[in-house]
Amino acid sequence: MCGIVGIFDTREPRDPDRELLRRMNRAQFHRGPDEGGEHFAPGIALGHRRLSIIDLSSGQQPLYNEDRTVVTVFNGEIYNFAELVDELKAAGHVFVTHSDTEVIVHAWEQWGPDCVLRFNGMFAFAVWDARQQVLFLARDRLGKKPLYYAQLADGRVLFASELKSILEDPTVPRQVEATAVEDYLALGYVPDPKSILRAVRKLPPAHTLLLRRGAGHGEPRAYWDMPFHSEVPSTMAEAQVQLIERLREATRIRLMSEVPLGAFLSGGVDSSAVVALMAGLSKEPVRTCSISFAAREYDESEYANQVAQKFGTDHFVRQVDTDDFGLLDRLAGVYDEPFADSSAIPTYRVCELARTRVTVALSGDGGDEALAGYRRYKWFMNEERVRRMLPDSVRMPVFGLAGSLYPKLDWAPKFLRAKSTLEAIGRDSIDGYFHGVSISTDRLRSELYSTDFKRKLDGYGAVEVLRKHAAKSPARDPLGMVQYVDFKTYLPGDILVKVDRASMAHSLEVRCPILDYKFLEWTSGLPAEWKLHHGVGKYVFKKSLEPYLPENILYRQKMGFAVPLAAWLRGPLKDRLRERLLGADAEQGGIFSRASVERLVQQHTTGSRDHSSILWAMLMLDASLQKLGAKGAALA
């Protein structure tokens, strides 16, 4: 795994700023501590930091074609590179390394921008073609690897794996994007293609960007989409057999490595499935690692130990303090943009642990999105049944009124907390789903925002992010539609960002077999009732794993990587909360109404309401804006 950076002059071949390129590259040292490389030519500069995984002796980057007219810098892995090498050699291309990186330069020469259609892997890369005076940027289908870019007024384009590298150029405007703030405070992350800064964008997953000198700024183009239709097996029993075969192959191709390789093992279904298949493919015991918590309600280590014993893995466990809130400022530097998923804390720790034993770790990420494992899918489908039973003219006013009148009972048992469900049923499908996945309500954010900030939003709401993707969904059923939306938003914006930054902070490569695009194309077409069956998520997945994993692993209640946010913000973080959100330096760019923030903090710290999700998001926003040098900057 690696980090890439670059500077391209779209107007004329002026000498690039070499010192700036080197600063950009150094800012990402953690992504590739083994080696660094640079390429300079009139109007173009490329930089690379390498974490050596394959072809340790000769895979250095930047990497060139035979006559050095094509050069690439690459972050990721191309799992099918060996078969592509054979095809390209047959077409006359000459290879001088055994690295998957070299496939990119020859694939570009052979197929041009369509080369990305040939790659199965996780990647973000840049190709400079000196003959055509073209810079080509690409990102993998699911968005495993990040790519930021800024198109500046002077004609330069900067790009990098992380935002911090682009901000090494002091001329990049630090103006905060108001709509990105709204998206973040609703979803807990800034969804592609926005970044928190107006001047910087993220290349979306499954997109390329072609920049030609003298042709101005280009626009990203999509090259793939999740189909949500495929050749479906005739029976579920047949689907179970195929699922294991396909996932085993996706796991097998991710085992190539010249450095120590292992797996995360949480004790959940997805990581346990990956370990089970790895054990069947490996001659040596699989190296597995997990973290445990002293607080039993957060601890899954007994289940991880059970799986480790069943498959004879070389298992390592380390206990983590449940009150690990000291990472708050560190995480702001790791993630650059504000990021409110508090499970980033245990994710950071498990990556830290894994790196003491391996350089590459396989994970179970993607199972919940692929096979409808999240509880919110069950809630959505229950709400959707009610929506379809009643005409909008009856349902919306009745349930809308009931939701507005029903009290918010944070303290009550779950079966009495009906307010959110009633409100969701009173909305259309996408608005209802958005309401269910948001970390704050529309009403709460409106109360929090200052008058000036509302004016900058000009009526914009974060629900538009979901609406935009839902309108393009190829799925033929409601469950598929919201899965598609999550593939476009939550997966690349939250889950994959969390894992990429946490792993790269420790120079660890993480591979996700369930996110193999061929496997996902197949699962996307499975009938909805095979994924979510009588309230059981990932049903066909669990049935297929019954010969491998015990019932208490497959069918126990999902836990996740939770941390006690509410208690932290009423206890050890209480003073910090007041200082950061209500102190003398707490204007946060004029985003919030001070009186509303004070009311929110008071309600939470006294225990009358649970506002932990939005308060944590506001703390992370504050920390990120300070790290980015954007605190107090004018809002766009």
C-alpha positions in Angstrom: 0.0 0.0 0.0 1.2 3.5 -0.8 0.6 7.2 -1.1 0.6 9.1 -4.3 0.9 12.9 -5.1 1.2 15.0 -8.1 1.2 18.5 -9.7 0.1 19.0 -13.3 0.2 22.3 -15.2 -2.8 22.2 -17.6 -1.8 25.5 -19.4 1.8 25.2 -20.3 4.9 23.1 -19.4 6.3 25.4 -16.7 8.8 24.0 -14.3 7.0 22.3 -11.4 7.7 23.3 -7.8 10.0 20.5 -6.7 10.1 21.5 -3.1 6.3 21.6 -2.9 6.1 18.1 -4.4 8.5 16.8 -1.8 6.6 18.4 1.0 3.4 16.8 -0.3 5.1 13.4 -0.5 6.6 13.7 3.0 3.1 14.5 4.4 2.1 11.0 3.5 5.2 9.2 4.7 3.0 6.9 7.0 1.3 5.5 3.9 4.6 4.2 2.5 7.6 4.2 4.9 9.8 1.8 2.9 10.7 3.9 -0.1 10.0 7.2 -1.9 10.3 8.3 -5.5 9.8 11.3 -7.7 9.4 12.2 -11.4 9.9 15.7 -12.7 9.4 17.0 -16.2 8.2 20.3 -17.7 4.7 20.9 -16.4 4.4 17.6 -14.4 5.6 16.3 -11.1 4.8 12.9 -9.5 5.6 11.6 -6.1 5.2 8.2 -4.4 5.6 6.7 -1.0 5.9 2.9 -1.0 4.8 0.2 1.5 6.5 -2.8 -0.1 4.2 -5.9 -0.5 5.0 -7.5 -3.9 8.3 -7.6 -5.9 10.2 -6.0 -3.0 13.4 -5.7 -5.0 12.2 -4.0 -8.2 8.8 -2.5 -7.7 9.9 1.0 -7.1 7.8 4.0 -8.3 7.4 6.1 -10.3 7.5 3.3 -12.8 8.0 3.7 -16.6 7.3 2.0 -19.9 10.3 1.0 -22.1 11.0 4.4 -23.6 10.0 6.4 -20.4 7.2 8.2 -22.2 4.6 6.8 -19.9 5.0 6.9 -16.1 2.7 5.9 -13.3 2.3 6.3 -9.5 0.0 3.8 -7.9 -1.7 3.1 -4.6 -3.2 -0.3 -4.1 -3.1 -3.8 -5.5 -4.2 -5.3 -8.8 -5.1 -8.9 -8.0 -5.4 -10.2 -11.6 -2.1 -8.7 -12.7 -0.4 -12.0 -13.6 -3.0 -12.9 -16.2 -2.8 -9.3 -17.6 0.9 -9.6 -17.9 0.5 -12.7 -20.1 -2.0 -10.9 -22.3 0.1 -7.8 -22.6 3.3 -9.8 -23.3 1.4 -11.5 -26.1 0.6 -8.1 -27.5 4.3 -7.2 -27.6 4.9 -5.3 -24.4 8.1 -5.9 -22.5 8.1 -6.2 -18.7 11.2 -5.6 -16.5 9.7 -6.2 -13.1 7.4 -8.6 -11.4 5.3 -5.8 -9.9 1.6 -5.3 -10.5 2.4 -1.6 -11.0 4.0 -2.2 -14.3 0.8 -3.6 -15.7 -0.7 -0.1 -15.5 1.7 1.6 -17.9 1.4 -1.2 -20.5 -2.4 -1.5 -20.0 -2.6 2.3 -20.6 -0.6 1.9 -23.8 -2.7 -1.0 -25.0 -6.2 0.1 -24.0 -6.0 3.8 -23.0 -8.7 4.9 -20.5 -10.5 1.6 -20.8 -7.5 -0.1 -19.0 -9.5 0.3 -15.7 -12.1 -2.1 -17.0 -9.4 -4.8 -17.0 -8.3 -4.4 -13.4 -9.6 -6.3 -10.4 -8.3 -4.7 -7.3 -8.2 -1.7 -5.1 -6.4 1.3 -6.6 -5.9 4.9 -7.1 -3.3 5.8 -9.7 -2.1 8.5 -12.0 -0.6 7.9 -15.5 1.3 10.6 -17.3 1.6 10.2 -21.1 4.3 12.6 -22.4 3.5 11.9 -26.0 -0.2 12.8 -25.6 0.5 15.4 -22.9 -2.3 13.7 -20.8 -2.7 13.0 -17.1 -5.0 10.2 -16.3 -6.4 9.7 -12.8 -8.4 6.6 -11.7 -10.0 5.2 -8.6 -11.2 1.6 -8.0 -14.9 0.5 -8.4 -15.8 0.5 -4.7 -13.6 3.4 -3.5 -11.2 1.4 -1.4 -8.4 3.8 -2.1 -8.8 7.6 -1.8 -7.9 10.3 -4.3 -8.2 14.0 -3.6 -7.6 16.7 -6.2 -7.7 20.5 -6.5 -8.1 22.4 -9.8 -6.5 25.8 -9.0 -7.0 29.2 -10.6 -3.5 29.3 -12.0 -4.1 26.2 -14.1 -2.4 23.7 -11.9 -4.0 20.5 -10.7 -2.8 19.0 -7.4 -3.7 15.4 -6.5 -2.9 13.2 -3.5 -4.0 10.2 -1.5 -4.8 12.4 1.5 -6.1 16.0 1.9 -3.1 17.0 4.1 -0.7 16.6 1.2 -2.7 19.1 -1.0 -2.7 21.6 1.8 1.1 21.7 1.7 0.5 24.3 -1.0 -0.4 27.5 0.9 -2.2 28.9 -2.1 -5.0 26.3 -1.9 -8.0 28.2 -0.5 -9.2 27.0 2.9 -12.8 28.1 2.4 -15.2 25.6 4.0 -17.9 24.2 1.8 -21.2 24.9 3.6 -23.2 22.0 1.9 -20.4 19.6 3.0 -20.9 20.7 6.6 -24.6 20.0 6.3 -23.9 16.6 4.7 -21.4 15.8 7.5 -23.6 16.8 10.4 -26.4 14.7 8.9 -24.4 11.6 7.9 -21.2 11.7 10.0 -18.9 12.0 7.0 -18.4 14.1 3.9 -19.7 12.1 0.9 -17.9 12.0 -2.5 -17.3 14.0 -4.5 -17.2 16.9 -2.0 -14.5 17.5 0.5 -14.9 19.8 3.5 -13.0 22.4 1.5 -14.6 24.0 -1.5 -11.4 24.0 -3.5 -10.7 20.3 -3.1 -12.7 17.4 -4.5 -12.6 13.6 -4.2 -12.6 11.5 -7.3 -15.7 9.3 -6.8 -15.3 5.5 -6.8 -15.4 3.9 -10.3 -14.5 7.2 -11.9 -11.6 8.4 -14.0 -10.4 11.9 -14.8 -8.6 12.7 -18.0 -6.7 16.0 -18.1 -5.1 17.2 -21.3 -2.7 20.1 -21.5 -4.3 23.1 -23.1 -7.8 21.7 -22.8 -8.7 23.2 -19.4 -10.2 21.3 -16.5 -11.7 17.9 -17.2 -14.7 16.3 -15.6 -14.8 12.8 -13.9 -16.4 10.0 -15.9 -17.9 6.8 -14.5 -16.7 3.5 -15.9 -18.7 1.0 -13.8 -21.7 0.7 -11.7 -23.3 -1.9 -9.4 -25.7 -3.8 -11.7 -28.3 -5.2 -9.2 -29.1 -7.8 -11.8 -27.2 -11.0 -12.6 -27.8 -14.6 -13.5 -29.5 -15.8 -10.4 -29.2 -19.5 -9.2 -32.6 -21.3 -9.5 -32.6 -22.3 -5.8 -31.2 -21.0 -2.6 -29.3 -24.2 -2.1 -27.5 -23.6 -5.4 -26.9 -20.0 -4.4 -25.2 -21.2 -1.1 -22.8 -23.4 -3.0 -22.0 -20.6 -5.5 -21.5 -18.0 -2.8 -18.8 -20.1 -1.0 -17.1 -20.8 -4.3 -17.1 -17.2 -5.3 -16.0 -15.9 -1.9 -13.2 -18.5 -1.7 -11.8 -17.3 -5.0 -12.0 -13.7 -3.9 -10.1 -14.7 -0.8 -7.5 -16.7 -2.7 -6.4 -13.9 -5.0 -5.9 -11.7 -1.9 -3.4 -14.0 -0.3 -0.5 -13.0 -2.6 2.2 -11.3 -0.5 5.9 -11.3 0.0 5.5 -9.9 3.6 3.6 -11.3 6.7 -0.1 -11.6 6.1 -3.0 -12.3 8.5 -6.6 -11.3 9.2 -8.7 -9.2 11.6 -11.0 -11.5 13.6 -13.8 -9.7 15.5 -16.0 -12.8 16.1 -18.7 -11.4 13.8 -20.0 -13.3 10.8 -18.0 -11.5 8.1 -14.5 -11.6 9.6 -15.1 -15.2 10.8 -16.2 -16.2 7.2 -13.0 -14.8 5.8 -10.8 -16.5 8.4 -12.6 -19.8 7.7 -11.9 -19.6 4.0 -8.3 -18.4 4.6 -7.7 -21.5 6.8 -8.8 -23.8 4.0 -6.5 -22.1 1.5 -3.4 -21.8 3.7 -0.8 -24.5 4.6 0.2 -22.5 7.7 -2.0 -21.4 10.6 -3.6 -18.0 9.7 -2.4 -15.2 11.8 -5.4 -13.5 13.4 -5.8 -10.6 15.8 -8.5 -8.9 17.8 -9.0 -6.5 20.5 -11.0 -7.0 23.7 -12.7 -4.5 26.1 -12.9 -4.8 29.9 -16.6 -3.7 29.6 -18.5 -6.9 28.7 -21.2 -5.0 26.8 -18.6 -4.0 24.2 -16.5 -7.1 24.2 -16.7 -9.8 21.4 -13.3 -11.4 22.1 -14.9 -14.7 23.4 -16.4 -15.2 20.0 -13.2 -14.4 18.2 -11.4 -16.9 20.4 -14.0 -19.5 19.6 -13.4 -19.1 15.8 -9.6 -19.0 16.3 -9.7 -22.3 18.2 -12.0 -23.9 15.6 -9.6 -23.1 12.7 -6.3 -23.4 14.6 -5.2 -19.8 13.9 -2.2 -18.1 15.4 -4.4 -15.8 17.4 -3.3 -12.6 19.3 -5.6 -10.5 21.5 -4.9 -7.2 23.2 -7.3 -5.5 25.7 -8.1 -1.9 24.9 -9.3 0.7 27.4 -13.0 1.4 26.8 -12.3 5.0 27.7 -9.9 5.6 24.9 -11.1 9.1 24.1 -7.6 10.5 24.2 -7.4 9.7 20.4 -9.8 12.5 19.5 -7.1 15.0 18.4 -5.0 12.3 16.9 -7.9 11.1 14.7 -8.5 14.6 13.4 -5.0 14.5 12.0 -5.4 11.0 10.6 -8.7 11.6 8.8 -8.1 15.3 7.8 -11.8 15.9 7.1 -14.3 15.7 9.9 -15.3 12.1 10.6 -17.9 11.3 13.2 -17.8 7.5 13.3 -16.6 6.8 16.8 -15.7 3.2 15.9 -12.7 4.8 14.3 -11.1 4.6 17.7 -11.2 0.8 18.1 -10.4 0.5 14.4 -7.3 2.5 14.9 -6.3 0.3 17.8 -6.9 -3.0 16.0 -4.8 -1.8 13.1 -2.1 -0.7 15.5 -2.2 -4.2 17.0 -2.2 -6.0 13.6 0.9 -4.1 12.4 3.0 -5.6 15.2 2.5 -9.0 13.6 1.7 -8.5 9.9 2.0 -6.0 7.0 -1.2 -7.2 5.2 -4.5 -8.1 6.9 -7.7 -9.4 5.4 -11.0 -8.0 6.8 -14.7 -8.8 6.5 -15.7 -5.3 5.4 -18.6 -5.1 2.9 -20.8 -8.0 4.1 -23.5 -5.8 5.6 -23.8 -3.7 2.5 -23.6 -6.7 0.1 -26.1 -8.9 1.8 -28.3 -6.6 3.8 -26.8 -7.2 7.3 -27.5 -3.8 8.9 -30.5 -3.5 11.2 -31.5 -0.4 9.4 -32.4 -2.5 6.4 -34.9 -4.4 8.5 -36.4 -1.2 9.9 -36.6 0.3 6.5 -38.4 -2.7 5.0 -40.9 -2.7 7.9 -41.6 1.0 7.4 -41.8 0.4 3.6 -44.6 -2.2 4.1 -46.7 0.4 5.9 -46.0 3.0 3.3 -47.2 0.7 0.6 -50.4 -0.2 2.5 -51.7 3.4 2.8 -52.0 6.1 0.2 -49.7 9.1 0.6 -52.7 11.4 1.2 -53.5 9.4 4.4 -50.1 8.1 5.5 -48.1 11.3 5.3 -50.3 13.6 7.3 -51.4 11.0 9.9 -47.9 9.6 10.6 -46.2 12.9 10.2 -48.5 14.4 12.9 -48.1 11.3 15.1 -44.3 11.6 14.8 -44.2 15.3 15.7 -46.5 14.8 18.7 -44.8 11.6 20.1 -42.2 12.6 22.7 -38.5 11.8 22.3 -37.9 9.1 24.9 -34.1 8.6 24.9 -34.3 7.1 28.4 -37.1 4.6 27.6 -36.9 0.9 26.6 -36.5 0.6 22.8 -40.1 -0.6 22.2 -41.3 2.7 23.5 -39.0 4.8 21.3 -41.4 5.1 18.4 -40.9 8.7 17.5 -38.3 8.1 14.8 -40.3 5.2 13.2 -43.5 7.3 13.1 -41.6 10.2 11.5 -40.0 7.9 9.0 -43.3 6.3 7.9 -44.7 9.8 7.4 -42.1 10.5 4.7 -41.4 9.1 1.2 -39.0 6.1 1.0 -35.7 8.0 0.5 -36.5 10.7 3.0 -37.6 8.0 5.5 -34.3 6.0 5.0 -32.3 9.2 5.3 -34.2 10.0 8.6 -33.2 6.5 9.8 -29.5 6.7 9.0 -28.9 10.3 9.9 -27.0 11.1 13.1 -29.2 14.2 13.7 -32.6 15.2 12.6 -33.4 18.0 10.1 -35.1 19.9 12.9 -32.1 19.7 15.2 -29.6 20.8 12.6 -31.9 23.7 11.7 -32.1 24.8 15.3 -28.3 24.6 15.7 -27.4 26.6 12.6 -26.8 30.3 12.7 -28.9 32.6 10.5 -25.9 33.4 8.3 -25.1 29.7 7.8 -28.7 28.9 6.8 -28.5 31.6 4.3 -25.4 30.0 2.8 -27.1 26.7 2.5 -29.9 28.4 0.5 -32.4 25.6 1.2 -30.0 22.7 0.6 -30.5 19.6 2.6 -28.2 16.5 2.9 -31.1 14.2 1.9 -30.3 15.4 -1.7 -27.1 13.2 -1.5 -29.3 10.1 -1.1 -31.9 11.3 -3.6 -29.3 11.8 -6.3 -28.0 8.2 -6.1 -31.5 6.6 -5.6 -32.6 8.2 -8.8 -29.9 6.3 -10.7 -30.4 3.0 -8.9 -30.7 0.0 -11.2 -32.3 -2.0 -8.4 -35.9 -3.2 -9.0 -36.9 -3.5 -5.3 -36.8 -1.1 -2.3 -34.1 -3.1 -0.4 -31.9 -3.1 -3.4 -32.4 0.7 -3.8 -31.2 1.5 -0.3 -28.3 -1.0 -0.7 -27.3 0.8 -3.8 -27.5 4.2 -2.0 -25.2 2.8 0.7 -22.7 1.5 -1.9 -22.5 5.1 -3.2 -22.4 6.9 0.2 -21.9 5.0 3.5 -19.5 2.4 2.2 -17.0 4.7 0.5 -17.6 7.7 2.7 -17.5 6.0 6.1 -16.5 2.4 6.3 -13.7 2.4 3.7 -12.4 5.8 4.8 -12.3 4.6 8.4 -10.3 1.5 7.5 -8.0 3.1 5.0 -6.9 6.0 7.2 -6.6 3.8 10.4 -4.6 1.2 8.6 -2.4 3.6 6.7 -1.6 5.5 9.9 0.2 2.3 10.9 1.5 1.4 7.4 -0.8 -1.6 7.3 -2.5 -2.9 4.1 -6.0 -4.1 4.5 -7.7 -6.3 1.8 -11.5 -7.1 1.7 -12.5 -10.3 -0.1 -16.2 -9.5 0.2 -15.7 -6.3 -1.7 -14.4 -8.1 -4.7 -16.4 -6.4 -7.5 -17.2 -9.7 -9.3 -18.6 -11.2 -6.0 -20.6 -8.0 -5.5 -22.0 -8.0 -9.0 -23.3 -11.5 -8.3 -24.7 -10.8 -4.8 -26.4 -7.6 -6.0 -28.7 -9.7 -8.2 -29.8 -12.1 -5.6 -33.5 -11.9 -4.6 -34.2 -9.5 -1.7 -35.9 -12.2 0.3 -32.6 -14.3 0.2 -30.7 -11.4 1.7 -33.3 -10.2 4.3 -35.5 -13.2 5.3 -38.2 -12.8 8.0 -36.0 -10.1 9.6 -32.8 -12.1 9.4 -30.1 -10.1 7.5 -27.5 -11.8 5.4 -29.7 -14.9 5.4 -28.2 -16.7 2.3 -24.7 -15.8 3.5 -25.4 -17.3 7.0 -27.0 -20.4 5.5 -24.0 -21.0 3.2 -21.6 -20.7 6.2 -23.5 -23.2 8.4 -21.0 -26.0 7.5 -18.1 -23.8 8.6 -19.2 -21.7 11.6 -21.3 -22.5 14.7 -24.8 -21.2 15.2 -23.9 -18.8 18.0 -21.4 -17.0 15.6 -23.9 -16.9 12.7 -27.1 -15.9 14.4 -26.2 -13.9 17.5 -27.2 -10.3 17.7 -24.8 -7.9 15.8 -22.6 -5.8 18.2 -20.3 -3.6 16.1 -17.4 -1.6 17.3 -19.2 0.6 19.8 -17.8 3.1 22.3 -19.6 4.8 25.2 -20.0 8.2 23.7 -22.9 9.4 25.8 -21.1 8.6 29.1 -17.8 10.2 27.9 -19.6 13.4 27.1 -21.3 13.5 30.5 -18.1 12.5 32.3 -14.4 12.8 31.3 -15.1 14.8 28.1 -17.7 17.2 29.7 -15.2 20.0 30.3 -13.7 19.6 26.9 -17.1 19.6 25.3 -17.9 23.0 26.9 -14.5 24.4 26.1 -14.5 23.4 22.4 -18.1 24.2 21.7 -18.8 27.1 24.0 -15.4 28.6 24.9 -14.1 31.9 23.7 -12.6 30.4 20.5 -15.7 28.4 19.7 -17.3 30.3 16.8 -16.4 27.5 14.3 -16.6 29.7 11.3 -20.1 31.0 12.2 -21.8 27.7 11.6 -23.7 27.4 14.9 -26.1 29.5 17.0 -24.4 29.7 20.4 -27.7 29.7 22.3 -28.7 26.5 20.6 -25.4 24.8 21.2 -25.6 25.8 24.9 -29.0 24.2 25.1 -27.9 21.0 23.5 -24.8 20.7 25.8 -27.0 21.4 28.8 -29.6 18.8 27.9 -27.0 16.1 27.3 -24.8 16.7 30.3 -27.7 16.8 32.7 -29.0 13.5 31.2 -32.4 14.8 30.1 -31.6 14.0 26.4 -29.0 11.9 24.5 -27.3 14.2 22.0 -24.1 12.2 21.9 -23.9 11.6 18.2 -24.3 15.2 17.1 -22.1 16.5 19.9 -19.3 14.1 19.0 -19.7 15.2 15.4 -19.4 18.8 16.4 -16.2 18.0 18.5 -14.6 16.3 15.5 -15.6 19.1 13.2 -13.9 21.6 15.5 -10.8 19.5 15.8 -10.6 19.0 12.0 -11.1 22.6 11.1 -8.3 23.5 13.5 -6.0 20.9 11.9 -6.8 22.1 8.4 -6.2 25.7 9.3 -9.8 26.4 8.3 -11.3 27.3 11.6 -13.0 30.7 11.3 -12.5 30.7 7.5 -15.2 32.1 5.3 -17.8 29.6 4.4 -18.7 29.0 0.8 
